[in-house]
Amino acid sequence: MTAEEVQAIGTNKAGVVEFVIRGSAAYDADLIKGDVILTIAGKDITNREKMDQVKTDYAGQAVPLELVRNGKRMTLQITVPKAPVVTLKEKTK
């Protein structure tokens, strides 16, 4: 985040939405490019690891997402996507 963004929202504990993919959880929650995510399920989102932990802890659940959009704080609901199930087959000779 830029110094101006940090000053505008009052924290550097946030992540900026760079893009939203149609059909994604972010799309369904009405997030848009430029939104500044402050918390998801009450957890600060300060880096990729924090986001991954929220995905693990709340997979499949609808949780509040606090953000700043155009200088205004707001809260949306987002359903945290479940991780895809992967089945590995043992390699046969």
Disulfide bonds with the S-S distance in Angstrom:
none
